[in-house]
């Protein structure tokens, strides 16, 4: 791989990760965690969260998964553009 192709991959990977993180945060599911001593209860709704409260573990997992998908898509676009230029 030459330097311009590698920089295209990195740029599109970063763009994909950024878009994925933002879209994951904006579409995070509504959930709440209640902790009473050693007992932890998590309640999930089927709507998009609308408040700016603390993130629950399932919301963080959702954001991470969407970010990963965005990164893979960005990397694929970077490879496709690199192949077209070569």
PyMOL Python script that loads the backbone (N, CA, C, O; Angstrom):
from pymol import cmd

cmd.read_pdbstr("""\
ATOM      1  N   UNK A   1       0.832  -1.188   0.000  1.00  0.00           N
ATOM      2  CA  UNK A   1       0.000   0.000   0.000  1.00  0.00           C
ATOM      3  C   UNK A   1       0.873   1.246   0.000  1.00  0.00           C
ATOM      4  O   UNK A   1       1.864   1.332   0.725  1.00  0.00           O
ATOM      5  N   UNK A   2       0.495   2.183  -0.804  1.00  0.00           N
ATOM      6  CA  UNK A   2       1.232   3.425  -0.833  1.00  0.00           C
ATOM      7  C   UNK A   2       0.684   4.366   0.215  1.00  0.00           C
ATOM      8  O   UNK A   2      -0.370   4.114   0.800  1.00  0.00           O
ATOM      9  N   UNK A   3       1.395   5.441   0.451  1.00  0.00           N
ATOM     10  CA  UNK A   3       1.026   6.380   1.509  1.00  0.00           C
ATOM     11  C   UNK A   3      -0.336   7.043   1.291  1.00  0.00           C
ATOM     12  O   UNK A   3      -1.094   7.136   2.257  1.00  0.00           O
ATOM     13  N   UNK A   4      -0.706   7.516   0.078  1.00  0.00           N
ATOM     14  CA  UNK A   4      -2.023   8.127  -0.089  1.00  0.00           C
ATOM     15  C   UNK A   4      -3.167   7.155   0.163  1.00  0.00           C
ATOM     16  O   UNK A   4      -4.192   7.547   0.721  1.00  0.00           O
ATOM     17  N   UNK A   5      -3.014   5.896  -0.234  1.00  0.00           N
ATOM     18  CA  UNK A   5      -4.068   4.908  -0.011  1.00  0.00           C
ATOM     19  C   UNK A   5      -4.220   4.662   1.486  1.00  0.00           C
ATOM     20  O   UNK A   5      -5.342   4.563   1.984  1.00  0.00           O
ATOM     21  N   UNK A   6      -3.116   4.561   2.205  1.00  0.00           N
ATOM     22  CA  UNK A   6      -3.153   4.332   3.633  1.00  0.00           C
ATOM     23  C   UNK A   6      -3.789   5.513   4.355  1.00  0.00           C
ATOM     24  O   UNK A   6      -4.560   5.320   5.294  1.00  0.00           O
ATOM     25  N   UNK A   7      -3.473   6.738   3.925  1.00  0.00           N
ATOM     26  CA  UNK A   7      -4.070   7.905   4.575  1.00  0.00           C
ATOM     27  C   UNK A   7      -5.569   7.983   4.275  1.00  0.00           C
ATOM     28  O   UNK A   7      -6.341   8.425   5.125  1.00  0.00           O
ATOM     29  N   UNK A   8      -5.997   7.553   3.063  1.00  0.00           N
ATOM     30  CA  UNK A   8      -7.427   7.490   2.758  1.00  0.00           C
ATOM     31  C   UNK A   8      -8.130   6.515   3.690  1.00  0.00           C
ATOM     32  O   UNK A   8      -9.214   6.804   4.195  1.00  0.00           O
ATOM     33  N   UNK A   9      -7.512   5.359   3.919  1.00  0.00           N
ATOM     34  CA  UNK A   9      -8.109   4.372   4.821  1.00  0.00           C
ATOM     35  C   UNK A   9      -8.284   4.947   6.223  1.00  0.00           C
ATOM     36  O   UNK A   9      -9.334   4.775   6.843  1.00  0.00           O
ATOM     37  N   UNK A  10      -7.265   5.623   6.715  1.00  0.00           N
ATOM     38  CA  UNK A  10      -7.322   6.189   8.063  1.00  0.00           C
ATOM     39  C   UNK A  10      -8.374   7.284   8.139  1.00  0.00           C
ATOM     40  O   UNK A  10      -9.133   7.351   9.106  1.00  0.00           O
ATOM     41  N   UNK A  11      -8.422   8.145   7.126  1.00  0.00           N
ATOM     42  CA  UNK A  11      -9.404   9.229   7.127  1.00  0.00           C
ATOM     43  C   UNK A  11     -10.822   8.676   7.103  1.00  0.00           C
ATOM     44  O   UNK A  11     -11.668   9.123   7.878  1.00  0.00           O
ATOM     45  N   UNK A  12     -11.096   7.718   6.234  1.00  0.00           N
ATOM     46  CA  UNK A  12     -12.446   7.168   6.158  1.00  0.00           C
ATOM     47  C   UNK A  12     -12.781   6.324   7.388  1.00  0.00           C
ATOM     48  O   UNK A  12     -13.939   6.276   7.803  1.00  0.00           O
ATOM     49  N   UNK A  13     -11.792   5.666   7.972  1.00  0.00           N
ATOM     50  CA  UNK A  13     -12.024   4.938   9.218  1.00  0.00           C
ATOM     51  C   UNK A  13     -12.421   5.906  10.324  1.00  0.00           C
ATOM     52  O   UNK A  13     -13.377   5.650  11.056  1.00  0.00           O
ATOM     53  N   UNK A  14     -11.702   7.008  10.453  1.00  0.00           N
ATOM     54  CA  UNK A  14     -12.023   8.001  11.481  1.00  0.00           C
ATOM     55  C   UNK A  14     -13.387   8.644  11.245  1.00  0.00           C
ATOM     56  O   UNK A  14     -14.144   8.862  12.191  1.00  0.00           O
ATOM     57  N   UNK A  15     -13.701   8.946   9.988  1.00  0.00           N
ATOM     58  CA  UNK A  15     -15.017   9.515   9.677  1.00  0.00           C
ATOM     59  C   UNK A  15     -16.117   8.511  10.024  1.00  0.00           C
ATOM     60  O   UNK A  15     -17.141   8.885  10.596  1.00  0.00           O
ATOM     61  N   UNK A  16     -15.908   7.244   9.679  1.00  0.00           N
ATOM     62  CA  UNK A  16     -16.890   6.209  10.006  1.00  0.00           C
ATOM     63  C   UNK A  16     -17.077   6.041  11.502  1.00  0.00           C
ATOM     64  O   UNK A  16     -18.203   5.885  11.976  1.00  0.00           O
ATOM     65  N   UNK A  17     -15.977   6.072  12.252  1.00  0.00           N
ATOM     66  CA  UNK A  17     -16.069   5.967  13.706  1.00  0.00           C
ATOM     67  C   UNK A  17     -16.805   7.155  14.304  1.00  0.00           C
ATOM     68  O   UNK A  17     -17.625   6.989  15.207  1.00  0.00           O
ATOM     69  N   UNK A  18     -16.521   8.342  13.812  1.00  0.00           N
ATOM     70  CA  UNK A  18     -17.174   9.547  14.325  1.00  0.00           C
ATOM     71  C   UNK A  18     -18.673   9.536  14.018  1.00  0.00           C
ATOM     72  O   UNK A  18     -19.496   9.809  14.892  1.00  0.00           O
ATOM     73  N   UNK A  19     -19.014   9.219  12.781  1.00  0.00           N
ATOM     74  CA  UNK A  19     -20.434   9.160  12.410  1.00  0.00           C
ATOM     75  C   UNK A  19     -21.142   8.058  13.198  1.00  0.00           C
ATOM     76  O   UNK A  19     -22.274   8.245  13.643  1.00  0.00           O
ATOM     77  N   UNK A  20     -20.489   6.928  13.369  1.00  0.00           N
ATOM     78  CA  UNK A  20     -21.074   5.842  14.145  1.00  0.00           C
ATOM     79  C   UNK A  20     -21.291   6.209  15.601  1.00  0.00           C
ATOM     80  O   UNK A  20     -22.325   5.878  16.180  1.00  0.00           O
ATOM     81  N   UNK A  21     -20.317   6.895  16.201  1.00  0.00           N
ATOM     82  CA  UNK A  21     -20.450   7.289  17.604  1.00  0.00           C
ATOM     83  C   UNK A  21     -21.589   8.294  17.789  1.00  0.00           C
ATOM     84  O   UNK A  21     -22.371   8.185  18.734  1.00  0.00           O
ATOM     85  N   UNK A  22     -21.678   9.257  16.896  1.00  0.00           N
ATOM     86  CA  UNK A  22     -22.747  10.254  17.006  1.00  0.00           C
ATOM     87  C   UNK A  22     -24.114   9.610  16.787  1.00  0.00           C
ATOM     88  O   UNK A  22     -25.053   9.874  17.538  1.00  0.00           O
ATOM     89  N   UNK A  23     -24.228   8.771  15.766  1.00  0.00           N
ATOM     90  CA  UNK A  23     -25.525   8.139  15.516  1.00  0.00           C
ATOM     91  C   UNK A  23     -25.872   7.140  16.618  1.00  0.00           C
ATOM     92  O   UNK A  23     -27.045   6.996  16.961  1.00  0.00           O
ATOM     93  N   UNK A  24     -24.892   6.458  17.172  1.00  0.00           N
ATOM     94  CA  UNK A  24     -25.148   5.552  18.287  1.00  0.00           C
ATOM     95  C   UNK A  24     -25.633   6.294  19.515  1.00  0.00           C
ATOM     96  O   UNK A  24     -26.540   5.832  20.207  1.00  0.00           O
ATOM     97  N   UNK A  25     -25.030   7.446  19.789  1.00  0.00           N
ATOM     98  CA  UNK A  25     -25.454   8.250  20.933  1.00  0.00           C
ATOM     99  C   UNK A  25     -26.856   8.809  20.725  1.00  0.00           C
ATOM    100  O   UNK A  25     -27.664   8.852  21.653  1.00  0.00           O
ATOM    101  N   UNK A  26     -27.132   9.234  19.504  1.00  0.00           N
ATOM    102  CA  UNK A  26     -28.444   9.823  19.224  1.00  0.00           C
ATOM    103  C   UNK A  26     -29.562   8.783  19.219  1.00  0.00           C
ATOM    104  O   UNK A  26     -30.721   9.135  19.438  1.00  0.00           O
ATOM    105  N   UNK A  27     -29.246   7.520  18.975  1.00  0.00           N
ATOM    106  CA  UNK A  27     -30.269   6.479  18.908  1.00  0.00           C
ATOM    107  C   UNK A  27     -30.215   5.525  20.099  1.00  0.00           C
ATOM    108  O   UNK A  27     -30.811   4.449  20.056  1.00  0.00           O
ATOM    109  N   UNK A  28     -29.507   5.909  21.158  1.00  0.00           N
ATOM    110  CA  UNK A  28     -29.386   5.000  22.303  1.00  0.00           C
ATOM    111  C   UNK A  28     -30.759   4.713  22.908  1.00  0.00           C
ATOM    112  O   UNK A  28     -31.608   5.602  22.979  1.00  0.00           O
ATOM    113  N   UNK A  29     -30.973   3.481  23.340  1.00  0.00           N
ATOM    114  CA  UNK A  29     -32.279   3.128  23.891  1.00  0.00           C
ATOM    115  C   UNK A  29     -32.487   3.736  25.270  1.00  0.00           C
ATOM    116  O   UNK A  29     -31.533   4.003  26.001  1.00  0.00           O
ATOM    117  N   UNK A  30     -33.719   3.944  25.602  1.00  0.00           N
ATOM    118  CA  UNK A  30     -34.066   4.471  26.914  1.00  0.00           C
ATOM    119  C   UNK A  30     -33.892   3.358  27.944  1.00  0.00           C
ATOM    120  O   UNK A  30     -34.466   2.280  27.788  1.00  0.00           O
ATOM    121  N   UNK A  31     -33.112   3.602  28.990  1.00  0.00           N
ATOM    122  CA  UNK A  31     -32.931   2.607  30.032  1.00  0.00           C
ATOM    123  C   UNK A  31     -32.536   3.292  31.325  1.00  0.00           C
ATOM    124  O   UNK A  31     -32.070   4.431  31.332  1.00  0.00           O
ATOM    125  N   UNK A  32     -32.730   2.579  32.408  1.00  0.00           N
ATOM    126  CA  UNK A  32     -32.379   3.095  33.730  1.00  0.00           C
ATOM    127  C   UNK A  32     -31.793   1.963  34.559  1.00  0.00           C
ATOM    128  O   UNK A  32     -32.229   0.816  34.460  1.00  0.00           O
ATOM    129  N   UNK A  33     -30.805   2.295  35.375  1.00  0.00           N
ATOM    130  CA  UNK A  33     -30.202   1.317  36.273  1.00  0.00           C
ATOM    131  C   UNK A  33     -30.534   1.702  37.708  1.00  0.00           C
ATOM    132  O   UNK A  33     -30.407   2.862  38.098  1.00  0.00           O
ATOM    133  N   UNK A  34     -30.951   0.740  38.465  1.00  0.00           N
ATOM    134  CA  UNK A  34     -31.231   0.947  39.887  1.00  0.00           C
ATOM    135  C   UNK A  34     -30.316   0.008  40.658  1.00  0.00           C
ATOM    136  O   UNK A  34     -30.336  -1.204  40.447  1.00  0.00           O
ATOM    137  N   UNK A  35     -29.512   0.577  41.555  1.00  0.00           N
ATOM    138  CA  UNK A  35     -28.579  -0.238  42.332  1.00  0.00           C
ATOM    139  C   UNK A  35     -28.931  -0.123  43.807  1.00  0.00           C
ATOM    140  O   UNK A  35     -28.960   0.969  44.375  1.00  0.00           O
ATOM    141  N   UNK A  36     -29.199  -1.280  44.414  1.00  0.00           N
ATOM    142  CA  UNK A  36     -29.474  -1.367  45.841  1.00  0.00           C
ATOM    143  C   UNK A  36     -28.489  -2.366  46.437  1.00  0.00           C
ATOM    144  O   UNK A  36     -28.716  -3.575  46.395  1.00  0.00           O
ATOM    145  N   UNK A  37     -27.401  -1.855  46.989  1.00  0.00           N
ATOM    146  CA  UNK A  37     -26.364  -2.732  47.510  1.00  0.00           C
ATOM    147  C   UNK A  37     -25.786  -3.593  46.409  1.00  0.00           C
ATOM    148  O   UNK A  37     -25.357  -3.070  45.380  1.00  0.00           O
ATOM    149  N   UNK A  38     -25.764  -4.925  46.602  1.00  0.00           N
ATOM    150  CA  UNK A  38     -25.209  -5.805  45.573  1.00  0.00           C
ATOM    151  C   UNK A  38     -26.186  -6.075  44.428  1.00  0.00           C
ATOM    152  O   UNK A  38     -25.805  -6.668  43.419  1.00  0.00           O
ATOM    153  N   UNK A  39     -27.434  -5.647  44.578  1.00  0.00           N
ATOM    154  CA  UNK A  39     -28.459  -5.900  43.564  1.00  0.00           C
ATOM    155  C   UNK A  39     -28.486  -4.761  42.550  1.00  0.00           C
ATOM    156  O   UNK A  39     -28.533  -3.589  42.925  1.00  0.00           O
ATOM    157  N   UNK A  40     -28.456  -5.107  41.272  1.00  0.00           N
ATOM    158  CA  UNK A  40     -28.506  -4.115  40.201  1.00  0.00           C
ATOM    159  C   UNK A  40     -29.609  -4.500  39.229  1.00  0.00           C
ATOM    160  O   UNK A  40     -29.607  -5.598  38.673  1.00  0.00           O
ATOM    161  N   UNK A  41     -30.554  -3.584  39.029  1.00  0.00           N
ATOM    162  CA  UNK A  41     -31.683  -3.825  38.133  1.00  0.00           C
ATOM    163  C   UNK A  41     -31.623  -2.818  37.001  1.00  0.00           C
ATOM    164  O   UNK A  41     -31.460  -1.620  37.232  1.00  0.00           O
ATOM    165  N   UNK A  42     -31.755  -3.308  35.777  1.00  0.00           N
ATOM    166  CA  UNK A  42     -31.754  -2.422  34.615  1.00  0.00           C
ATOM    167  C   UNK A  42     -33.083  -2.558  33.892  1.00  0.00           C
ATOM    168  O   UNK A  42     -33.521  -3.662  33.565  1.00  0.00           O
ATOM    169  N   UNK A  43     -33.714  -1.425  33.650  1.00  0.00           N
ATOM    170  CA  UNK A  43     -35.007  -1.392  32.974  1.00  0.00           C
ATOM    171  C   UNK A  43     -34.814  -0.721  31.630  1.00  0.00           C
ATOM    172  O   UNK A  43     -34.244   0.367  31.550  1.00  0.00           O
ATOM    173  N   UNK A  44     -35.293  -1.375  30.559  1.00  0.00           N
ATOM    174  CA  UNK A  44     -35.146  -0.828  29.212  1.00  0.00           C
ATOM    175  C   UNK A  44     -36.510  -0.486  28.637  1.00  0.00           C
ATOM    176  O   UNK A  44     -37.489  -1.204  28.842  1.00  0.00           O
ATOM    177  N   UNK A  45     -36.555   0.627  27.913  1.00  0.00           N
ATOM    178  CA  UNK A  45     -37.737   0.996  27.157  1.00  0.00           C
ATOM    179  C   UNK A  45     -37.482   0.757  25.683  1.00  0.00           C
ATOM    180  O   UNK A  45     -36.363   0.433  25.285  1.00  0.00           O
ATOM    181  N   UNK A  46     -38.507   0.914  24.878  1.00  0.00           N
ATOM    182  CA  UNK A  46     -38.329   0.697  23.437  1.00  0.00           C
ATOM    183  C   UNK A  46     -38.277   2.008  22.668  1.00  0.00           C
ATOM    184  O   UNK A  46     -38.398   2.008  21.443  1.00  0.00           O
ATOM    185  N   UNK A  47     -38.101   3.117  23.361  1.00  0.00           N
ATOM    186  CA  UNK A  47     -37.995   4.420  22.706  1.00  0.00           C
ATOM    187  C   UNK A  47     -36.573   4.946  22.814  1.00  0.00           C
ATOM    188  O   UNK A  47     -35.762   4.430  23.583  1.00  0.00           O
ATOM    189  N   UNK A  48     -36.286   5.979  22.034  1.00  0.00           N
ATOM    190  CA  UNK A  48     -34.974   6.621  22.081  1.00  0.00           C
ATOM    191  C   UNK A  48     -34.903   7.478  23.335  1.00  0.00           C
ATOM    192  O   UNK A  48     -35.856   8.180  23.673  1.00  0.00           O
ATOM    193  N   UNK A  49     -33.762   7.417  24.026  1.00  0.00           N
ATOM    194  CA  UNK A  49     -33.576   8.210  25.235  1.00  0.00           C
ATOM    195  C   UNK A  49     -33.622   9.694  24.893  1.00  0.00           C
ATOM    196  O   UNK A  49     -33.070  10.116  23.877  1.00  0.00           O
ATOM    197  N   UNK A  50     -34.270  10.477  25.730  1.00  0.00           N
ATOM    198  CA  UNK A  50     -34.413  11.897  25.436  1.00  0.00           C
ATOM    199  C   UNK A  50     -33.819  12.789  26.511  1.00  0.00           C
ATOM    200  O   UNK A  50     -33.809  14.009  26.345  1.00  0.00           O
ATOM    201  N   UNK A  51     -33.335  12.241  27.584  1.00  0.00           N
ATOM    202  CA  UNK A  51     -32.720  13.069  28.615  1.00  0.00           C
ATOM    203  C   UNK A  51     -31.203  12.952  28.552  1.00  0.00           C
ATOM    204  O   UNK A  51     -30.666  12.091  27.856  1.00  0.00           O
ATOM    205  N   UNK A  52     -30.527  13.814  29.276  1.00  0.00           N
ATOM    206  CA  UNK A  52     -29.062  13.808  29.271  1.00  0.00           C
ATOM    207  C   UNK A  52     -28.517  13.216  30.553  1.00  0.00           C
ATOM    208  O   UNK A  52     -27.497  13.682  31.060  1.00  0.00           O
ATOM    209  N   UNK A  53     -29.173  12.197  31.089  1.00  0.00           N
ATOM    210  CA  UNK A  53     -28.720  11.547  32.306  1.00  0.00           C
ATOM    211  C   UNK A  53     -27.468  10.724  32.056  1.00  0.00           C
ATOM    212  O   UNK A  53     -26.955  10.674  30.938  1.00  0.00           O
ATOM    213  N   UNK A  54     -26.986  10.084  33.104  1.00  0.00           N
ATOM    214  CA  UNK A  54     -25.788   9.250  32.937  1.00  0.00           C
ATOM    215  C   UNK A  54     -26.082   8.039  32.056  1.00  0.00           C
ATOM    216  O   UNK A  54     -27.196   7.514  32.046  1.00  0.00           O
ATOM    217  N   UNK A  55     -25.071   7.610  31.323  1.00  0.00           N
ATOM    218  CA  UNK A  55     -25.219   6.466  30.426  1.00  0.00           C
ATOM    219  C   UNK A  55     -25.216   5.166  31.220  1.00  0.00           C
ATOM    220  O   UNK A  55     -24.410   4.988  32.133  1.00  0.00           O
ATOM    221  N   UNK A  56     -26.112   4.270  30.870  1.00  0.00           N
ATOM    222  CA  UNK A  56     -26.116   2.950  31.479  1.00  0.00           C
ATOM    223  C   UNK A  56     -25.208   2.025  30.679  1.00  0.00           C
ATOM    224  O   UNK A  56     -24.754   2.373  29.589  1.00  0.00           O
ATOM    225  N   UNK A  57     -24.950   0.850  31.227  1.00  0.00           N
ATOM    226  CA  UNK A  57     -24.035  -0.075  30.544  1.00  0.00           C
ATOM    227  C   UNK A  57     -24.606  -0.540  29.205  1.00  0.00           C
ATOM    228  O   UNK A  57     -23.854  -0.705  28.244  1.00  0.00           O
ATOM    229  N   UNK A  58     -25.914  -0.755  29.125  1.00  0.00           N
ATOM    230  CA  UNK A  58     -26.483  -1.187  27.841  1.00  0.00           C
ATOM    231  C   UNK A  58     -26.432  -0.065  26.809  1.00  0.00           C
ATOM    232  O   UNK A  58     -26.277  -0.330  25.617  1.00  0.00           O
ATOM    233  N   UNK A  59     -26.560   1.187  27.253  1.00  0.00           N
ATOM    234  CA  UNK A  59     -26.445   2.310  26.322  1.00  0.00           C
ATOM    235  C   UNK A  59     -25.016   2.423  25.800  1.00  0.00           C
ATOM    236  O   UNK A  59     -24.807   2.701  24.619  1.00  0.00           O
ATOM    237  N   UNK A  60     -24.037   2.212  26.668  1.00  0.00           N
ATOM    238  CA  UNK A  60     -22.634   2.255  26.243  1.00  0.00           C
ATOM    239  C   UNK A  60     -22.359   1.129  25.250  1.00  0.00           C
ATOM    240  O   UNK A  60     -21.645   1.333  24.268  1.00  0.00           O
ATOM    241  N   UNK A  61     -22.919  -0.058  25.496  1.00  0.00           N
ATOM    242  CA  UNK A  61     -22.754  -1.171  24.555  1.00  0.00           C
ATOM    243  C   UNK A  61     -23.395  -0.847  23.212  1.00  0.00           C
ATOM    244  O   UNK A  61     -22.841  -1.180  22.165  1.00  0.00           O
ATOM    245  N   UNK A  62     -24.548  -0.204  23.233  1.00  0.00           N
ATOM    246  CA  UNK A  62     -25.227   0.186  21.987  1.00  0.00           C
ATOM    247  C   UNK A  62     -24.374   1.176  21.205  1.00  0.00           C
ATOM    248  O   UNK A  62     -24.193   1.023  19.997  1.00  0.00           O
ATOM    249  N   UNK A  63     -23.852   2.186  21.887  1.00  0.00           N
ATOM    250  CA  UNK A  63     -23.022   3.203  21.232  1.00  0.00           C
ATOM    251  C   UNK A  63     -21.751   2.552  20.669  1.00  0.00           C
ATOM    252  O   UNK A  63     -21.342   2.862  19.551  1.00  0.00           O
ATOM    253  N   UNK A  64     -21.134   1.661  21.432  1.00  0.00           N
ATOM    254  CA  UNK A  64     -19.910   0.999  20.966  1.00  0.00           C
ATOM    255  C   UNK A  64     -20.183   0.131  19.739  1.00  0.00           C
ATOM    256  O   UNK A  64     -19.376   0.105  18.810  1.00  0.00           O
ATOM    257  N   UNK A  65     -21.297  -0.569  19.728  1.00  0.00           N
ATOM    258  CA  UNK A  65     -21.632  -1.424  18.583  1.00  0.00           C
ATOM    259  C   UNK A  65     -21.882  -0.595  17.329  1.00  0.00           C
ATOM    260  O   UNK A  65     -21.394  -0.947  16.255  1.00  0.00           O
ATOM    261  N   UNK A  66     -22.625   0.489  17.443  1.00  0.00           N
ATOM    262  CA  UNK A  66     -22.901   1.341  16.287  1.00  0.00           C
ATOM    263  C   UNK A  66     -21.609   2.017  15.821  1.00  0.00           C
ATOM    264  O   UNK A  66     -21.405   2.195  14.620  1.00  0.00           O
ATOM    265  N   UNK A  67     -20.735   2.395  16.759  1.00  0.00           N
ATOM    266  CA  UNK A  67     -19.444   2.986  16.391  1.00  0.00           C
ATOM    267  C   UNK A  67     -18.600   1.980  15.621  1.00  0.00           C
ATOM    268  O   UNK A  67     -17.961   2.335  14.631  1.00  0.00           O
ATOM    269  N   UNK A  68     -18.594   0.734  16.068  1.00  0.00           N
ATOM    270  CA  UNK A  68     -17.845  -0.311  15.379  1.00  0.00           C
ATOM    271  C   UNK A  68     -18.378  -0.535  13.968  1.00  0.00           C
ATOM    272  O   UNK A  68     -17.600  -0.675  13.023  1.00  0.00           O
ATOM    273  N   UNK A  69     -19.688  -0.569  13.824  1.00  0.00           N
ATOM    274  CA  UNK A  69     -20.291  -0.735  12.501  1.00  0.00           C
ATOM    275  C   UNK A  69     -19.925   0.439  11.595  1.00  0.00           C
ATOM    276  O   UNK A  69     -19.606   0.238  10.423  1.00  0.00           O
ATOM    277  N   UNK A  70     -19.968   1.657  12.125  1.00  0.00           N
ATOM    278  CA  UNK A  70     -19.577   2.830  11.350  1.00  0.00           C
ATOM    279  C   UNK A  70     -18.122   2.772  10.919  1.00  0.00           C
ATOM    280  O   UNK A  70     -17.786   3.163   9.801  1.00  0.00           O
ATOM    281  N   UNK A  71     -17.252   2.284  11.804  1.00  0.00           N
ATOM    282  CA  UNK A  71     -15.841   2.146  11.462  1.00  0.00           C
ATOM    283  C   UNK A  71     -15.614   1.131  10.355  1.00  0.00           C
ATOM    284  O   UNK A  71     -14.801   1.352   9.457  1.00  0.00           O
ATOM    285  N   UNK A  72     -16.331   0.022  10.421  1.00  0.00           N
ATOM    286  CA  UNK A  72     -16.201  -1.005   9.382  1.00  0.00           C
ATOM    287  C   UNK A  72     -16.692  -0.464   8.044  1.00  0.00           C
ATOM    288  O   UNK A  72     -16.068  -0.708   7.011  1.00  0.00           O
ATOM    289  N   UNK A  73     -17.803   0.267   8.054  1.00  0.00           N
ATOM    290  CA  UNK A  73     -18.316   0.856   6.809  1.00  0.00           C
ATOM    291  C   UNK A  73     -17.323   1.884   6.270  1.00  0.00           C
ATOM    292  O   UNK A  73     -17.051   1.912   5.070  1.00  0.00           O
ATOM    293  N   UNK A  74     -16.782   2.728   7.151  1.00  0.00           N
ATOM    294  CA  UNK A  74     -15.786   3.714   6.721  1.00  0.00           C
ATOM    295  C   UNK A  74     -14.543   3.061   6.143  1.00  0.00           C
ATOM    296  O   UNK A  74     -13.994   3.533   5.147  1.00  0.00           O
ATOM    297  N   UNK A  75     -14.096   1.974   6.765  1.00  0.00           N
ATOM    298  CA  UNK A  75     -12.936   1.254   6.259  1.00  0.00           C
ATOM    299  C   UNK A  75     -13.235   0.643   4.895  1.00  0.00           C
ATOM    300  O   UNK A  75     -12.380   0.659   4.009  1.00  0.00           O
ATOM    301  N   UNK A  76     -14.438   0.107   4.719  1.00  0.00           N
ATOM    302  CA  UNK A  76     -14.830  -0.445   3.428  1.00  0.00           C
ATOM    303  C   UNK A  76     -14.861   0.617   2.342  1.00  0.00           C
ATOM    304  O   UNK A  76     -14.427   0.374   1.216  1.00  0.00           O
ATOM    305  N   UNK A  77     -15.379   1.807   2.682  1.00  0.00           N
ATOM    306  CA  UNK A  77     -15.387   2.896   1.709  1.00  0.00           C
ATOM    307  C   UNK A  77     -13.956   3.322   1.364  1.00  0.00           C
ATOM    308  O   UNK A  77     -13.650   3.610   0.207  1.00  0.00           O
ATOM    309  N   UNK A  78     -13.082   3.358   2.381  1.00  0.00           N
ATOM    310  CA  UNK A  78     -11.690   3.700   2.115  1.00  0.00           C
ATOM    311  C   UNK A  78     -11.005   2.701   1.194  1.00  0.00           C
ATOM    312  O   UNK A  78     -10.252   3.089   0.301  1.00  0.00           O
ATOM    313  N   UNK A  79     -11.269   1.401   1.412  1.00  0.00           N
ATOM    314  CA  UNK A  79     -10.708   0.374   0.519  1.00  0.00           C
ATOM    315  C   UNK A  79     -11.270   0.523  -0.894  1.00  0.00           C
ATOM    316  O   UNK A  79     -10.529   0.399  -1.869  1.00  0.00           O
ATOM    317  N   UNK A  80     -12.568   0.786  -1.013  1.00  0.00           N
ATOM    318  CA  UNK A  80     -13.190   0.920  -2.336  1.00  0.00           C
ATOM    319  C   UNK A  80     -12.608   2.101  -3.091  1.00  0.00           C
ATOM    320  O   UNK A  80     -12.331   1.999  -4.287  1.00  0.00           O
ATOM    321  N   UNK A  81     -12.421   3.204  -2.418  1.00  0.00           N
ATOM    322  CA  UNK A  81     -11.856   4.392  -3.075  1.00  0.00           C
ATOM    323  C   UNK A  81     -10.388   4.136  -3.441  1.00  0.00           C
ATOM    324  O   UNK A  81      -9.927   4.556  -4.503  1.00  0.00           O
ATOM    325  N   UNK A  82      -9.657   3.444  -2.553  1.00  0.00           N
ATOM    326  CA  UNK A  82      -8.263   3.124  -2.848  1.00  0.00           C
ATOM    327  C   UNK A  82      -8.107   2.212  -4.044  1.00  0.00           C
ATOM    328  O   UNK A  82      -7.173   2.370  -4.830  1.00  0.00           O
ATOM    329  N   UNK A  83      -9.009   1.260  -4.191  1.00  0.00           N
ATOM    330  CA  UNK A  83      -8.953   0.343  -5.342  1.00  0.00           C
ATOM    331  C   UNK A  83      -9.271   1.068  -6.636  1.00  0.00           C
ATOM    332  O   UNK A  83      -8.691   0.759  -7.677  1.00  0.00           O
ATOM    333  N   UNK A  84     -10.189   2.034  -6.586  1.00  0.00           N
ATOM    334  CA  UNK A  84     -10.559   2.782  -7.791  1.00  0.00           C
ATOM    335  C   UNK A  84      -9.417   3.679  -8.264  1.00  0.00           C
ATOM    336  O   UNK A  84      -9.263   3.896  -9.466  1.00  0.00           O
ATOM    337  N   UNK A  85      -8.618   4.201  -7.337  1.00  0.00           N
ATOM    338  CA  UNK A  85      -7.514   5.068  -7.713  1.00  0.00           C
ATOM    339  C   UNK A  85      -6.311   4.285  -8.225  1.00  0.00           C
ATOM    340  O   UNK A  85      -5.509   4.805  -9.001  1.00  0.00           O
ATOM    341  N   UNK A  86      -6.191   3.047  -7.792  1.00  0.00           N
ATOM    342  CA  UNK A  86      -5.010   2.243  -8.185  1.00  0.00           C
ATOM    343  C   UNK A  86      -5.105   1.697  -9.578  1.00  0.00           C
ATOM    344  O   UNK A  86      -4.192   1.010 -10.036  1.00  0.00           O
TER     345      UNK A  86
END
""", "prot")
cmd.dss("prot")
cmd.show_as("cartoon", "prot")
cmd.util.cbc("prot")
cmd.orient("prot")
